[in-house]
């Protein structure tokens, strides 16, 4: 290697926030039996709903709509809403939804929005916006940083359609949002229509959740995002 090439190397010590993130990711992969389900969800109706809300002056993001559907799915499938602490699996009635967010190229946090199931769509949007503002200002509490029961991570603005999100221990699962593409789809009537398909990636801890219940949750989530009516939550 030439002297010039060595001089062009930028060295970043693995310390501070980056070291904490690296340690958490390594710990997650070392301890959890991680498995991912991946698939596509038709979000054409969801995008049309967002456009209608925009037209009515109701400002919510696509991530807010996704989170709102995710919360309803978790209420119907509580086996994925929880934490594994020691030798106990804790399933929560409340949904403390963590949102993974990059504060910089090297800083990633996933603070929790507590009791998210109690919030309407507009309340959820406002609460998430406030959570992001506190994160950027460095004003997150310890409980917000550590108290989540499920995490949502969003790469939807990239070209990444599917990926393998790493579980935010001691949580049981994490949902990754990928790219949305408009593609021709053959309907049940045999007609070809252009639909918007979103890539989704669900990673779950196989120590606490089996593949079947995870797939059932995935199916429910897609049906809710696709516009099917909600059903009562499981107890």
C-alpha positions in Angstrom: 0.0 0.0 0.0 1.4 3.4 -0.9 1.9 6.3 1.5 -0.8 8.3 -0.4 -3.3 5.5 0.0 -2.6 5.2 3.7 -3.1 9.0 4.1 -6.5 8.7 2.4 -7.9 6.4 5.2 -10.2 8.1 7.7 -10.0 6.4 11.1 -13.0 6.5 13.5 -12.4 5.1 17.0 -15.1 2.6 18.1 -16.0 4.5 21.2 -18.8 6.6 22.7 -22.3 6.2 21.1 -20.8 4.1 18.2 -19.3 1.6 20.7 -22.5 1.4 22.6 -24.4 0.6 19.4 -21.8 -2.0 18.3 -22.0 -3.7 21.7 -25.8 -3.8 21.7 -25.9 -5.3 18.2 -23.3 -7.9 19.0 -25.1 -8.8 22.2 -28.4 -9.2 20.4 -26.9 -11.6 17.8 -25.0 -13.5 20.4 -27.9 -14.1 22.7 -31.1 -14.2 20.7 -32.2 -17.0 18.3 -33.1 -14.5 15.5 -35.2 -15.5 12.5 -36.7 -13.3 9.9 -39.9 -13.5 7.8 -40.0 -11.3 4.7 -42.8 -10.4 2.3 -44.6 -7.7 0.4 -47.7 -5.9 1.4 -50.1 -4.0 -0.9 -50.2 -0.5 0.4 -52.1 1.1 -2.5 -55.1 1.8 -0.3 -52.9 3.1 2.5 -51.3 5.6 0.2 -54.7 6.7 -1.1 -55.8 7.1 2.5 -52.8 9.3 3.2 -53.5 11.4 0.2 -57.1 11.9 1.3 -55.9 13.0 4.8 -53.4 15.4 3.2 -56.3 16.9 1.1 -58.3 17.3 4.3 -55.4 19.1 6.0 -54.5 16.3 8.3 -50.8 15.9 8.3 -49.5 12.4 9.2 -46.6 10.6 7.7 -46.6 7.2 6.0 -44.6 5.9 9.0 -47.4 7.2 11.3 -50.0 5.2 9.3 -47.7 2.1 9.4 -47.2 2.4 13.1 -50.9 2.8 13.7 -51.6 -0.5 11.8 -48.7 -2.2 13.6 -50.1 -1.3 17.0 -53.5 -2.8 16.0 -51.8 -6.0 14.8 -49.8 -6.3 18.0 -53.0 -6.0 20.0 -54.3 -9.0 18.1 -51.1 -10.9 18.4 -49.7 -10.1 21.9 -47.2 -13.0 21.7 -44.9 -10.6 19.8 -45.4 -7.6 22.1 -43.1 -8.1 25.0 -39.6 -8.8 26.4 -37.5 -11.7 27.4 -35.9 -11.0 30.7 -33.9 -13.7 32.4 -35.9 -16.9 32.2 -39.2 -15.1 31.8 -41.1 -14.1 28.7 -43.1 -11.0 29.5 -46.2 -10.3 27.3 -47.5 -6.7 27.7 -51.1 -5.5 27.4 -49.8 -2.1 26.5 -47.8 -1.4 23.4 -44.6 0.6 24.1 -43.5 1.1 20.5 -39.9 1.9 19.9 -38.9 3.9 16.7 -35.4 3.4 15.4 -34.0 6.7 14.3 -30.6 7.8 13.1 -29.4 11.0 14.7 -26.2 11.1 12.6 -24.2 8.7 10.4 -22.9 7.0 13.5 -25.6 7.5 16.1 -28.7 5.3 16.2 -31.4 5.3 19.0 -34.7 3.6 19.4 -36.8 5.4 22.0 -40.2 4.1 23.0 -43.6 5.7 22.8 -45.4 4.4 25.8 -49.0 3.2 25.7 -49.2 3.8 22.0 -52.4 1.7 21.7 -54.3 4.5 23.5 -53.5 7.1 20.8 -55.5 8.0 17.8 -53.7 8.4 14.5 -53.3 12.2 14.9 -52.2 11.8 18.5 -49.7 9.1 17.5 -48.3 11.4 14.8 -47.9 14.3 17.3 -46.3 12.1 20.0 -43.9 10.5 17.5 -42.9 14.0 16.3 -42.3 15.1 19.9 -40.2 11.9 20.5 -38.0 12.6 17.5 -37.5 16.2 18.7 -36.4 15.1 22.2 -34.1 12.5 20.6 -32.4 15.1 18.5 -32.1 17.5 21.4 -30.5 14.7 23.6 -33.4 14.9 26.1 -34.6 11.2 26.1 -35.2 9.6 29.4 -33.7 6.3 30.5 -37.1 4.7 30.4 -37.7 5.9 26.9 -34.4 4.4 25.8 -34.9 1.0 27.5 -38.7 0.4 28.0 -40.0 -0.6 24.6 -41.8 -3.8 23.8 -41.5 -3.8 20.0 -39.4 -1.8 17.5 -40.2 -0.3 14.1 -37.3 0.6 11.8 -37.8 2.3 8.5 -35.6 2.2 5.4 -38.6 3.0 3.1 -36.9 6.0 1.4 -34.0 3.8 0.2 -33.9 1.1 -2.5 -33.6 -1.6 0.1 -36.8 -3.7 -0.2 -35.9 -6.5 2.4 -33.3 -6.6 5.1 -32.7 -8.3 8.4 -33.3 -5.9 11.3 -31.5 -6.8 14.5 -33.8 -7.3 17.6 -33.6 -4.5 20.2 -33.0 -6.8 23.2 -34.7 -7.7 25.4 -37.6 -7.1 23.1 -39.1 -10.1 21.2 -39.3 -8.7 17.7 -38.6 -5.8 15.3 -40.3 -4.8 12.0 -38.3 -3.4 9.1 -40.0 -1.2 6.5 -38.5 -1.4 3.0 -38.9 0.2 -0.4 -42.4 0.6 -1.9 -42.6 -0.2 -5.7 -45.4 0.2 -8.2 -45.8 -3.0 -10.1 -48.4 -4.8 -12.3 -50.3 -7.3 -10.2 -52.8 -9.9 -11.5 -56.0 -9.6 -9.4 -58.4 -12.4 -8.3 -60.6 -11.5 -11.3 -57.6 -12.0 -13.7 -57.2 -8.3 -14.5 -53.8 -6.7 -14.3 -53.6 -3.5 -12.3 -50.7 -1.4 -11.0 -50.4 -1.6 -7.3 -47.9 -0.2 -4.7 -46.1 -3.1 -2.9 -44.0 -2.5 0.2 -41.3 -4.8 1.4 -41.6 -5.8 5.1 -39.1 -7.7 7.2 -40.0 -9.1 10.6 -37.2 -10.4 12.8 -38.3 -12.3 16.0 -36.6 -14.1 18.8 -37.3 -17.9 18.2 -36.6 -18.5 21.9 -40.0 -16.8 22.7 -41.9 -16.8 19.4 -42.4 -19.6 16.9 -42.6 -19.2 13.1 -46.3 -19.9 12.8 -47.5 -17.2 15.2 -45.0 -14.7 13.7 -46.4 -15.5 10.2 -49.9 -15.0 11.5 -49.0 -11.6 12.9 -47.3 -10.7 9.6 -50.5 -11.7 7.7 -52.7 -9.7 10.0 -50.5 -6.6 9.7 -50.7 -6.8 5.9 -54.5 -7.2 5.9 -54.8 -4.2 8.2 -52.5 -2.1 6.0 -54.4 -3.2 3.0 -57.6 -1.8 4.4 -59.4 -4.8 5.9 -61.6 -4.0 9.0 -60.0 -4.4 12.4 -61.1 -7.2 14.7 -61.1 -7.4 18.5 -57.8 -7.8 20.2 -56.8 -11.1 21.8 -56.9 -11.3 25.6 
